[in-house]
């Protein structure tokens, strides 16, 4: 396989992917000054396929992109793929939007590899709950407010103790692990 590049404008995503792929000589990392234009789309698979095509058109090298969705049951699955503008507007205030007895969340991640001929998508999801308030430092968007099922700490708190532990249970970490195997990285 030729070298593939990872394109993101998110420094925290870049840190996690570099950690997951450390030691690979076949994957280069590109942090864009600005991200590719993302279509307004609620279907995660469609969104990441279009994002990968746009990223490939920009760099003309095999590329890997990722997009997540944060679906709060009490809000009918919103904000879903629109988590970024939600987070930029409300941040931890998202926690106050949901009733205490209706805090179930489904976290999804789609990773897509595009080499100009094919686009391969891997989708993963993790169930959990919305914290009452943000807890922990670091991570991105939902990490301080998402508590994975079977745990009492948020992703941010888990990552503070061990990034490997967080990535082993996060939807993005699981998707990247599968992609890494499939691409032989």
Helices and strands as residue ranges (DSSP letters): E 4-8, H 11-20, E 27-31, H 44-59, E 63-72, G 73-75, E 79-80, H 83-90, G 91-97, E 104-114, E 119-130, G 141-144, E 146-148, H 155-161, H 163-169, H 171-183
